Amino acid sequence: MAAIQDATDVFTPTVVPTLTYVYRQEQDLESQLRAAVRTPGLIVSLPGPSKSGKTVLIRKVIAPEDLTPVSGASLTSAEQLWERMLSWMEARSETTRRVTATVGGEAGLRATGSAGFPWLVKGEAEGSGRVTGSRLSETAEKFSRSGIDQVVKDVANSSFIIFVDDFHYMPAEVQVTVARQIKEVAEKGVKICTASV
């Protein structure tokens, strides 16, 4: 007797289906994707018709903790891509660092000389003393997020993969800028994958 399944068990949008995942043995897309994301400097592009399984494929192959999905539909500027990455990384928007320094020292004093009243030329005075002291100096330095440069610094050569889904939904001028920038970061060791119709 066949098991009865609920519709939500069969159709599972935005997650990897457990009952209906289609493995295409002749193409072995999973192995190809694994090899591609391991290749330094390569930008992986998953083109295909809508609902053909591009997002499902990457979610099947890449561990959830290594995948950083960003929806191209929500990007109106290239800077937003890097800001979304920094937010995902939980990078602070501003950091203040305080640098404290203590300056101190010691000095000795010794003096000799003649002393007396104007009509008395004789007489000498001699003395010594010690002066000590210290001073505290504090400086505050503020650092703000640095967008693309900070993403490269923190993510390059790691297991994290930036996944720009629905790349085709970005405005054309934003696509051009993002394409140039992801080429730059890929050359510096950041793993990038895009999906588009």
TARA-V57099 format. One line per field, one symbol per residue. ss: DSSP state (H for helix, E for strand, - for the rest). psi: psi as a letter, one per 40 degrees, with the letter a starting at -180 (. if undefined). burial: I if it has 16 or more other C-alpha atoms within 10 Angstrom, else O. A space follows every 50 residues. Layout:
ss=???
psi=???
burial=???
This chain:
ss=------HHHH------------------HHHHHHHHHH----EEEEE--- ---HHHHHHHH--HHHEEEEEHHH---HHHHHHHHHHH-----EEEEEEE EEEEEEEEEEEEEE---------EEEEEEEEEEEEEEEEEEEEE--HHHH HHHHH-----EEEEE-HHH--HHHHHHHHHHHHHHHH---EEEEEE-
psi=hiihiideddhgieihiddehhhgdddfddddddddeehhehhhhgiiih feeddddddddhhdeehghhhddeheidddddddddddefhidhhhhhhh hhhiaiiihhiiiiiaideheihiiiiiihhiiihhhhhhhhhiifbddd dddddifaeihhhgifdeeiiddddddddddddddddeehhhhihi.
burial=OOOOOOOOOOOOOOOIIOOOOOOOOOOOOIOOIOOIIOOOIIIIIIOOOO OOIIIIIIIOOIOOOOIIIIIIOOIIIIOIIIIIIIOOOOIOOOOOOOOO OOOOOOOOOOOOOOOOOOOOOOOOOOOOOOOOOOOOOOOOOOOOIOIIOI IIOOIIOOOIIIIIIIIIIIOOOIIOOIOOIIOOIIOIIIIIIIIIO
